[in-house]
Amino acid sequence: MPLPPICTTFEPYFLLSDERLQDIVNHFRKEMEEGLAGYGKDVAMVPSFVTGVPDGTEEGTFLALDLGGTNLRVCEVRLFGQHKFEIKQQKYKVSDELKEGEARILFDYIADSVDAFLTEIGSDISSNEPMHLGFTFSFPVEQTAIDAGKLLTWTKGFNAKHAIGNDVVKLLQDAFDRKHIHVRCSALVNDTVGTLLSRSYQSGPALIGAIFGTGTNGAYIDKTRTVQKLGEDKIKQAEAGGEHAGQFMVVNTEWGAFDNGRHCLPVSIFDNKLDRESINPRKQAFEKMVSGMYLGEITRNILLHLIDSSVLFNGYSSKTINTHYGYDAAFVSAVEGAKSPEEVKKLIISQLGVKAEHIGEGDVEIVQWAIRVVAIRASKLAACAIAAVVQHTGNDKVPKDEEDKGVDVGVDGSVAEFLPNFSERVSEALAVLLGKEGGKRIRMGLAKDGSGVGAALTALQAKKAMDKRTEGKSQFVPGKKGYN
C-alpha cells in the first residue's frame, strides 16, 4: 500500500541526499576548527591533557572511580598485556544527605568507599608506590590538566556545599591523604575519552572514541599543535615532552552541540517541537537528532501529527502517544528489529496502548516508515561526525610511504549497541562521504565501559607520560606550568 502523500512531504528532512550529508561534514569541520582555535564555542573541543592511547601491551593494576548519579562505582582493573584485562567492581550508594551536605564529607565518603573496596577485594597496595586512580566525574568541569579541574556547577541532584569553583581532584586527593589511603588520583576523565582508551587497549590504537547512547559525544587524538587555544607557550612545553608525552593530545569534541546555530542540520517541524519543549532549547542540536534520549520523542511527534491529520489510527490516539516522552528508543529498536508486520502490530498495541480496532490497513506500514526514517537519519548523521574527524586528522587517505593499517573507531552506548542496522547504515554513509576505499578503511567496534576500564586506562596514560618525562628529565606536565 503506498504511503499517504503527507509522509513523502517530510522525507527530505530524514532521507538526506549525498550532497546534504557532505555539506553537514563541511560545517562540522568548520565548527571543530573554531573550537580548537578559541574558547566558548558550541563544539568546545576540550583538551583532555591525555597525551596518547594504550596499545594493549601495557600491564599493571589501576583503579577507577565513577561518580555521576545515585551510585558511586569503584573498579580495580588488572591489565595483563596482549589486550587482556580483568575488572573487579563494587557500587556504593550516595545518599541525598551526602549529595546536599558539605563537600568535604562527600569526598571523605568517596575515599572511605575506595578504602573499603580495596580491603574487600584484598588488593595488594605496595607500600612504596601509590595505586593510580582515574576519576570519571560526570559534572561540568573546566579541566586545566590531566589531574586538575574546577567544578563549574552541580547537576543530577547533587548540590554539595563548598565544591563549586574548587579542583575536584584536589578535594579527592586531600580526602585520601587525610585518611592515609595510599592512592593517587592521577587523571580526571571524560567518559568519551575513556571509550577511546578502552577500545585502544582491546584492539590496538584507535583514532576515535564515540558514544551513541542516551546522549552523543566523541573524542579523538590530534596533534597538540592543532589545539591553538592552548597558546604557543603551552604547546611548545607539551611538544618538548616528545611523541608519547605531549606531542599528541586526546580532544573531547562535545559534538552533541554541533550546529546549535541551525546552519545545516535538517530541522523538521517535529525536531523544532522537540527542541521547543525541551529543558535546553537551541542547545545540543546534533544530539537531539542522533541520541537515544530523543529518537522515541521525534517518532512520537510524527505519529501524533499523522493522527491529527487523520491518516493514522483513524484519528485515534492513546495515553502513551499523547504523553511527552511517552515512550523511548526501546520502542524504536523493537520496531526496527521486528520480523513481521504482525509483530509490529503487537508492539503498537502493547507498548503504545493503541486499541486493535483503531489499527487500519496500512497503519503498521506508516509506523514502520516513521521509525525507519528517524533511525536512518540518526545513523547517517553519526557517520557525518566520524567522517569529519577522519578528514580533519588526514586519515581519509593512506599516509604516504606507510602501511595501510586502517582507522579504528571505538563506539559505546545503547544506540550503537541495540539499534538494529545502526553500524551498517553508518558504514554505508561513510562510503559516500569518504569514497568506497576510504569508507572500507574505517573499522568500528564496541568499546565497553569507558567510565570504568577507560578511566583506569587514563590513569595508566598519566603514569606513562609521567615516567617518560622522568626518563627524559622533561619538566612538562600536561596542562601545568611547573615541575613534575
C-alpha positions as CSV (number, residue, x, y, z in Angstrom):
1,M,0.0,0.0,0.0
2,P,1.5,3.4,-0.9
3,L,2.3,5.8,1.9
4,P,0.0,8.8,2.3
5,P,1.4,11.9,0.4
6,I,1.8,13.7,3.8
7,C,4.6,11.2,4.7
8,T,6.6,11.8,1.5
9,T,6.4,15.6,2.1
10,F,8.6,15.1,5.2
11,E,11.1,12.6,3.8
12,P,13.6,15.3,2.7
13,Y,14.2,16.1,6.4
14,F,15.1,12.5,7.2
15,L,16.3,10.7,4.0
16,L,19.3,13.0,3.3
17,S,20.9,13.3,-0.1
18,D,24.6,12.6,-0.5
19,E,25.2,16.3,-1.2
20,R,23.4,17.2,2.0
21,L,25.5,14.8,4.1
22,Q,28.7,16.3,2.6
23,D,27.6,19.8,3.4
24,I,27.0,18.7,7.0
25,V,30.5,17.3,7.2
26,N,32.0,20.5,5.8
27,H,30.1,22.6,8.5
28,F,31.2,20.0,11.2
29,R,34.9,20.5,10.3
30,K,34.4,24.3,10.3
31,E,32.9,24.2,13.9
32,M,35.7,21.8,15.0
33,E,38.4,24.2,13.8
34,E,36.6,27.1,15.5
35,G,36.6,25.1,18.8
36,L,40.3,24.3,18.5
37,A,41.1,28.0,17.9
38,G,39.1,29.6,20.7
39,Y,37.2,29.0,23.9
40,G,33.4,29.4,24.4
41,K,32.4,27.7,21.2
42,D,29.4,25.3,20.8
43,V,31.7,22.4,19.7
44,A,34.0,23.1,22.6
45,M,37.0,20.8,21.5
46,V,38.1,20.4,25.2
47,P,41.8,19.4,25.6
48,S,41.9,16.4,27.9
49,F,45.6,16.6,28.5
50,V,45.8,12.8,27.9
51,T,48.8,12.5,25.6
52,G,48.4,9.2,24.0
53,V,46.4,5.9,23.8
54,P,47.4,2.5,25.0
55,D,48.2,-0.3,22.5
56,G,47.2,-3.3,24.5
57,T,50.7,-4.4,25.7
58,E,50.6,-2.5,29.0
59,E,50.5,-4.3,32.3
60,G,49.7,-3.3,35.8
61,T,46.8,-2.6,38.2
62,F,44.9,0.6,38.2
63,L,41.8,2.0,39.9
64,A,38.8,3.8,38.5
65,L,36.1,5.8,40.3
66,D,32.9,6.7,38.6
67,L,30.6,9.4,40.2
68,G,27.7,10.7,38.3
69,G,24.4,9.6,39.7
70,T,22.8,7.7,42.6
71,N,25.7,5.3,42.9
72,L,29.5,5.6,43.2
73,R,31.3,2.8,41.3
74,V,34.8,1.7,42.3
75,C,36.8,-0.6,40.0
76,E,40.1,-2.3,40.1
77,V,41.4,-3.1,36.5
78,R,44.3,-5.5,36.1
79,L,46.0,-5.3,32.7
80,F,47.7,-8.4,31.6
81,G,49.1,-7.2,28.2
82,Q,48.0,-8.9,24.9
83,H,44.8,-6.8,25.0
84,K,43.6,-8.7,28.1
85,F,42.3,-7.3,31.4
86,E,40.2,-8.3,34.3
87,I,37.9,-6.0,36.3
88,K,36.5,-6.1,39.8
89,Q,34.0,-3.6,40.9
90,Q,31.6,-2.5,43.6
91,K,28.8,0.1,43.8
92,Y,28.2,2.3,46.8
93,K,25.0,4.3,47.4
94,V,25.3,8.1,47.6
95,S,22.6,9.3,49.9
96,D,20.7,12.6,49.5
97,E,22.4,13.9,52.7
98,L,25.8,13.4,51.1
99,K,24.7,15.0,47.8
100,E,23.5,18.1,49.6
101,G,25.8,18.3,52.6
102,E,29.4,19.5,52.9
103,A,31.8,18.7,50.0
104,R,34.4,17.5,52.5
105,I,32.0,14.9,53.9
106,L,31.1,13.7,50.4
107,F,34.7,13.3,49.4
108,D,35.6,11.6,52.7
109,Y,32.8,9.1,52.0
110,I,34.2,8.5,48.5
111,A,37.7,7.9,50.0
112,D,36.2,5.6,52.6
113,S,34.4,3.7,49.8
114,V,37.7,3.2,47.9
115,D,39.4,2.0,51.1
116,A,36.5,-0.4,51.9
117,F,36.7,-1.7,48.3
118,L,40.4,-2.3,48.5
119,T,40.1,-4.1,51.8
120,E,37.2,-6.2,50.5
121,I,39.0,-7.4,47.3
122,G,42.3,-7.9,49.2
123,S,44.2,-5.6,46.9
124,D,47.9,-5.6,47.1
125,I,48.9,-2.0,47.5
126,S,52.7,-1.8,47.7
127,S,54.0,0.4,50.5
128,N,56.3,2.4,48.3
129,E,54.2,3.2,45.2
130,P,50.7,4.5,45.4
131,M,47.9,3.0,43.3
132,H,47.0,5.3,40.4
133,L,43.3,6.1,40.0
134,G,41.3,7.6,37.2
135,F,38.3,9.6,38.3
136,T,35.2,9.8,35.9
137,F,33.4,12.8,37.2
138,S,30.3,13.4,35.2
139,F,29.6,17.0,36.0
140,P,30.6,20.2,34.2
141,V,34.3,20.8,34.9
142,E,36.8,23.3,33.5
143,Q,39.8,20.9,33.1
144,T,43.2,22.6,33.2
145,A,45.5,19.5,33.4
146,I,45.2,15.7,33.2
147,D,44.8,15.8,37.0
148,A,43.1,19.1,37.7
149,G,39.7,20.6,37.0
150,K,37.4,23.1,38.7
151,L,33.8,22.2,39.3
152,L,31.6,24.7,37.3
153,T,28.2,23.6,38.6
154,W,26.5,20.6,40.1
155,T,23.8,18.7,38.2
156,K,21.8,15.4,38.6
157,G,20.5,16.2,42.1
158,F,23.9,17.0,43.6
159,N,24.4,20.3,45.5
160,A,27.3,19.7,48.0
161,K,28.5,22.9,49.6
162,H,31.9,24.5,49.1
163,A,32.7,22.4,46.0
164,I,31.9,24.8,43.1
165,G,35.0,26.6,41.9
166,N,37.3,24.1,43.6
167,D,39.6,21.5,42.0
168,V,37.7,18.2,42.4
169,V,40.9,16.1,42.1
170,K,42.4,18.1,45.0
171,L,39.2,17.5,47.0
172,L,39.5,13.8,46.5
173,Q,43.3,13.6,47.0
174,D,43.0,15.6,50.2
175,A,40.5,13.1,51.5
176,F,42.8,10.2,50.6
177,D,45.7,11.9,52.3
178,R,43.7,12.7,55.5
179,K,42.9,9.0,55.8
180,H,46.3,7.8,54.9
181,I,45.0,5.8,51.9
182,H,47.9,5.0,49.5
183,V,46.1,6.1,46.3
184,R,47.0,8.9,43.9
185,C,44.3,10.5,41.7
186,S,46.3,10.7,38.5
187,A,43.6,11.6,36.0
188,L,40.2,13.4,35.7
189,V,38.3,11.6,33.0
190,N,35.6,12.3,30.5
191,D,33.7,9.0,29.6
192,T,34.2,9.6,25.8
193,V,38.0,9.8,26.3
194,G,37.7,6.6,28.3
195,T,35.9,4.9,25.4
196,L,38.8,5.8,23.1
197,L,41.3,4.4,25.5
198,S,39.2,1.3,26.3
199,R,38.9,0.5,22.5
200,S,42.7,1.1,22.0
201,Y,43.7,-1.3,24.8
202,Q,41.4,-4.0,23.4
203,S,42.0,-3.7,19.7
204,G,45.2,-1.6,19.2
205,P,45.4,2.2,18.9
206,A,42.1,3.8,17.8
207,L,41.6,7.3,16.4
208,I,38.1,8.0,17.7
209,G,36.0,7.0,20.8
210,A,32.3,7.8,20.2
211,I,29.3,7.4,22.4
212,F,25.9,7.0,20.8
213,G,23.7,6.3,23.7
214,T,21.3,8.5,25.8
215,G,23.5,11.3,24.6
216,T,26.2,11.5,22.0
217,N,29.8,12.8,22.0
218,G,33.2,11.9,20.6
219,A,36.9,12.1,21.4
220,Y,39.9,11.7,19.1
221,I,43.6,12.0,19.1
222,D,45.1,15.1,17.4
223,K,48.5,16.9,17.3
224,T,48.7,19.2,20.3
225,R,49.8,22.0,18.0
226,T,46.3,21.9,16.4
227,V,44.8,22.9,19.7
228,Q,45.8,26.5,19.1
229,K,43.8,27.9,22.0
230,L,46.3,26.4,24.4
231,G,48.7,29.2,23.3
232,E,52.2,28.9,21.9
233,D,53.9,28.5,25.3
234,K,51.8,25.6,26.4
235,I,52.1,23.9,23.0
236,K,55.9,24.2,23.0
237,Q,56.1,22.9,26.6
238,A,53.9,20.0,25.5
239,E,55.9,19.2,22.4
240,A,59.1,19.1,24.4
241,G,57.6,16.0,26.1
242,G,58.1,14.1,22.9
243,E,55.9,11.7,21.0
244,H,54.4,9.9,23.9
245,A,54.3,12.7,26.5
246,G,53.0,15.8,24.8
247,Q,53.2,15.9,21.0
248,F,49.7,14.4,20.7
249,M,46.6,15.0,22.8
250,V,43.2,13.5,23.1
251,V,40.5,16.1,22.4
252,N,36.9,15.8,23.7
253,T,34.8,17.4,21.0
254,E,31.5,17.9,22.8
255,W,30.0,17.3,19.3
256,G,26.4,17.0,20.7
257,A,26.2,20.8,20.4
258,F,27.1,20.9,16.7
259,D,25.0,23.3,14.7
260,N,23.2,24.9,17.5
261,G,23.0,27.9,15.1
262,R,20.9,25.8,12.7
263,H,23.1,26.4,9.6
264,C,22.9,22.9,8.1
265,L,21.0,20.3,10.1
266,P,17.6,19.2,8.6
267,V,15.3,20.7,11.3
268,S,11.7,19.4,10.6
269,I,8.6,20.6,12.4
270,F,9.0,17.5,14.6
271,D,12.5,18.4,15.6
272,N,11.5,22.0,16.3
273,K,8.7,20.9,18.6
274,L,11.0,18.5,20.5
275,D,13.6,21.4,20.9
276,R,11.0,24.0,21.8
277,E,9.5,21.8,24.6
278,S,12.9,20.6,25.9
279,I,14.7,21.8,29.1
280,N,17.5,23.2,26.9
281,P,16.0,24.9,23.7
282,R,18.5,25.7,20.9
283,K,21.2,23.6,22.7
284,Q,22.6,20.2,21.8
285,A,21.1,20.4,18.3
286,F,23.0,17.4,16.9
287,E,22.4,15.3,19.9
288,K,18.7,15.8,19.6
289,M,18.7,14.1,16.2
290,V,21.1,11.3,17.0
291,S,20.9,10.1,20.6
292,G,18.6,7.6,22.3
293,M,17.1,10.1,24.6
294,Y,15.3,11.8,21.7
295,L,14.7,9.2,19.0
296,G,11.4,8.0,20.6
297,E,10.2,11.5,21.1
298,I,10.8,12.5,17.4
299,T,8.8,9.5,16.2
300,R,6.0,10.3,18.8
301,N,5.8,13.8,17.3
302,I,5.5,12.3,13.8
303,L,2.8,9.8,14.8
304,L,0.8,12.5,16.6
305,H,0.9,14.7,13.6
306,L,-0.3,11.9,11.4
307,I,-3.1,11.0,13.9
308,D,-4.2,14.7,13.9
309,S,-4.1,14.7,10.1
310,S,-6.5,11.6,10.3
311,V,-4.1,9.4,8.2
312,L,-3.1,7.1,11.1
313,F,-5.2,5.0,13.5
314,N,-8.4,6.6,12.1
315,G,-7.5,9.8,14.1
316,Y,-7.5,8.0,17.4
317,S,-4.5,8.3,19.8
318,S,-3.6,6.8,23.2
319,K,-2.4,8.0,26.5
320,T,1.2,6.9,25.7
321,I,1.3,8.7,22.4
322,N,-0.3,11.9,24.0
323,T,2.3,12.0,26.8
324,H,5.5,14.0,26.4
325,Y,8.3,11.4,26.2
326,G,5.6,8.7,26.5
327,Y,7.9,6.1,25.1
328,D,11.6,5.8,24.4
329,A,14.2,4.4,22.0
330,A,13.5,0.9,23.1
331,F,10.3,1.0,21.0
332,V,12.2,2.3,18.0
333,S,14.7,-0.6,18.3
334,A,11.9,-3.1,18.8
335,V,10.1,-1.9,15.6
336,E,13.3,-1.8,13.6
337,G,14.1,-5.3,14.7
338,A,10.6,-6.8,14.1
339,K,10.4,-9.7,11.7
340,S,6.9,-9.2,10.5
341,P,4.0,-6.7,10.3
342,E,2.1,-8.8,12.9
343,E,5.0,-8.3,15.4
344,V,4.9,-4.5,14.8
345,K,1.1,-4.5,15.3
346,K,1.5,-6.3,18.7
347,L,4.1,-3.7,19.7
348,I,1.7,-0.8,18.8
349,I,-1.0,-2.4,21.0
350,S,1.2,-3.4,23.9
351,Q,3.7,-0.5,24.1
352,L,1.8,2.4,22.6
353,G,-1.6,1.4,24.0
354,V,-3.5,1.8,20.7
355,K,-6.7,-0.3,20.6
356,A,-6.6,-3.1,18.0
357,E,-9.8,-1.9,16.3
358,H,-8.2,1.5,15.6
359,I,-5.3,0.0,13.6
360,G,-6.4,0.0,10.0
361,E,-4.9,-1.3,6.8
362,G,-1.6,0.4,6.1
363,D,-1.2,1.8,9.7
364,V,1.5,-0.7,10.6
365,E,3.5,0.3,7.5
366,I,3.2,4.0,8.4
367,V,4.6,3.4,11.9
368,Q,7.4,1.4,10.4
369,W,8.1,4.2,8.0
370,A,8.2,6.8,10.7
371,I,10.6,4.7,12.9
372,R,12.8,3.8,9.9
373,V,13.4,7.4,8.6
374,V,14.3,8.6,12.1
375,A,16.7,5.7,12.6
376,I,18.3,6.2,9.2
377,R,18.8,9.9,9.8
378,A,20.4,9.2,13.2
379,S,22.8,6.7,11.7
380,K,23.8,8.9,8.7
381,L,24.4,11.9,11.0
382,A,26.5,9.7,13.3
383,A,28.6,8.9,10.2
384,C,29.0,12.7,9.4
385,A,30.6,13.2,12.8
386,I,33.0,10.3,12.3
387,A,33.8,11.4,8.7
388,A,34.5,15.0,9.8
389,V,37.1,13.8,12.4
390,V,38.7,11.3,9.9
391,Q,39.0,14.1,7.3
392,H,40.2,16.7,9.9
393,T,43.1,14.4,11.0
394,G,44.1,13.5,7.4
395,N,43.1,9.9,8.0
396,D,40.8,9.7,4.9
397,K,43.8,8.7,2.9
398,V,46.6,6.2,3.4
399,P,49.7,8.1,4.8
400,K,52.5,8.3,2.2
401,D,55.1,5.5,2.3
402,E,53.3,3.8,5.2
403,E,51.5,0.5,5.5
404,D,47.7,1.0,5.5
405,K,46.6,0.0,9.0
406,G,43.1,1.5,8.5
407,V,41.3,3.6,11.1
408,D,39.8,2.2,14.3
409,V,36.7,3.7,15.9
410,G,35.5,2.6,19.3
411,V,31.8,3.1,19.9
412,D,29.7,2.7,23.1
413,G,26.1,3.4,24.1
414,S,22.6,1.9,23.7
415,V,22.0,3.2,20.2
416,A,25.3,1.8,18.9
417,E,24.7,-1.5,20.6
418,F,21.0,-2.1,20.3
419,L,19.5,-0.1,17.4
420,P,19.2,-2.6,14.5
421,N,21.1,-1.7,11.3
422,F,23.0,1.2,13.0
423,S,26.5,0.1,12.1
424,E,25.6,-1.0,8.6
425,R,23.9,2.4,7.9
426,V,26.9,4.3,9.4
427,S,29.2,2.3,7.1
428,E,27.1,3.0,4.0
429,A,27.2,6.7,4.7
430,L,31.0,6.6,5.4
431,A,31.4,5.0,1.9
432,V,29.6,8.0,0.4
433,L,31.4,10.6,2.5
434,L,35.0,9.2,2.3
435,G,34.7,7.3,-1.0
436,K,34.4,3.5,-1.3
437,E,38.1,2.9,-0.5
438,G,38.1,5.5,2.4
439,G,35.0,4.0,3.9
440,K,36.4,0.5,3.8
441,R,39.4,1.7,5.9
442,I,37.1,2.5,8.9
443,R,36.7,-0.3,11.5
444,M,34.0,0.2,14.1
445,G,33.8,-1.9,17.2
446,L,32.2,-1.8,20.6
447,A,34.4,-0.4,23.4
448,K,32.6,-1.2,26.6
449,D,32.8,0.7,29.9
450,G,34.6,4.0,29.1
451,S,33.8,5.3,32.6
452,G,35.4,2.2,34.3
453,V,38.0,0.5,32.3
454,G,38.6,3.7,30.3
455,A,39.2,5.7,33.5
456,A,41.7,3.2,34.8
457,L,43.5,3.3,31.4
458,T,43.6,7.1,31.6
459,A,45.4,6.8,34.9
460,L,47.8,4.4,33.1
461,Q,48.4,7.0,30.4
462,A,49.0,9.7,33.0
463,K,51.5,7.4,34.7
464,K,53.2,6.5,31.4
465,A,53.6,10.2,30.5
466,M,55.0,10.9,34.0
467,D,57.5,8.1,33.6
468,K,58.6,9.2,30.1
469,R,59.1,12.7,31.4
470,T,61.1,11.4,34.3
471,E,63.3,9.4,32.0
472,G,63.9,12.4,29.6
473,K,64.2,14.8,32.5
474,S,61.4,16.9,30.8
475,Q,59.7,19.3,33.1
476,F,56.4,19.2,31.2
477,V,53.3,18.2,33.0
478,P,50.2,18.3,30.7
479,G,48.4,21.5,31.2
480,K,50.6,22.7,34.1
481,K,53.5,25.1,34.2
482,G,55.9,23.9,36.8
483,Y,57.6,20.7,37.6
484,N,56.7,17.0,37.9
